[in-house]
Amino acid sequence: MKMKRVNFKSLTRKQWLSICAALILTSVHLTLLAQDGNAGINEANTKVRSYFAAGTNLMYAVGALVGLIGAVKVYQKWNAGDQDTGKVAAAWFGSCVFLVVVATVIKSFFGV
């Protein structure tokens, strides 16, 4: 399907006025929708800070859940007499400590 080219030289005065009016109305509309940059940044800052406490508590809860799952896995390996029980216990314990430390460090680093 061939596209028809617009010949701008053949446009009438009424068509030119319509195009100009549409462009002016579009620019006015976009100007009205614009927001002050500082107000937008401050609003985003307050929203992120309000979610931060819930996110930190979620990280603590995930750390507790990982700790419980790890304890069960290590207990099963210990009862089965596996040789790598110490390595698995260290890995699960390290995961829990990592989650708790990351949540605490992020909380203190950003001063929230």
N, C-alpha and C positions, 0 to 999 in steps of 0.2 A: 504494500500500500504506500503510495507516494504521498509525502506531506506537501501541502500547498504552502508556498512561501507568501508572506505578507509583503505587499508592496507599500511601503510607508509613504511614498510620494502620491499615491492615489487616495489616501485617506481624506475624508472631508473635514471641514472645520468642526462640525458637530462631533465627529468621532474623536478628533484630537482633544476637544474639551472634555469628552467623557473619560478618555484615558488619563488626562491630567487630574480630573476630579477624583478618579479612583486612586491614583497615586497619592494625592494630598490626604484623602480620607484614611488611607492605609497608614501613612506616616503619623498622622494625628492619633490614630488608634494605638499604634505601637508606643507612642510617646506617653499616652495616658496609662498604658499597662506597665511602663517602666517603674522600678522601685529604687529607692535610695540604696546605694551599695552598702553603706554602714549599717543601715537598718536590717538588711538581709543577712549580713554577717553576724550581727548581734543576735538575731532571732535563731539562726542556725546554732550558734554557740550555746544559747540557753536550752535549746532542744536536745543537743548532744549531751550536755551536762545533766539534764533530767533523766536521760536513759542510762547514764553511766553507772549509777548505783545498782540498778536492776541487772545490768550486764555483769558487774562484779559479783553479785550474789549468784547469778547463773553459773559463773566460772567456779565459784566455791562449791555449788551443788554438783556440777559435773566432776569436780575433783573428788568429792565424797563418793559419788557413784563409781568412779574408776577405782577408788580405794577398796570399795566393797567387792567389786568384781575381781580385782587383783588378789584380794585376800582369799576368795573362794578358789581361784585358779592355783594359787600357791599351796593352799591346803590340799587340794586334789593331787598336785604333783608330789607333795611331801608324803602323803599317804600311799601313793603308788611307788614310792622309793626311787624316783627319778634322780639322776645325778646333777641335773642343771637347775635344781630348786633354788639355789642361792642366786643364780643369774636372773631367773624369772622374777624372784622376789625383789631384787634390786631394780629391775626394769619397771615393775608396777609401782614400787614405792617412789622411784624417780619421777614417774609420770604424775603422780599425785602431788609431790613436792613442787614440780615445775608449774602445774596449774595454779597452785596456791601462791607461789612466789610471783608468778607473772601478774596475777590479779592484784596483789599487794603493791608490786613495784609500779604498775601502771597507775594505780590509784594515787600513790604518793608522788609519782613523777609529774602528773598533770595537776596535782593539787585539788583534786575533787573530793 
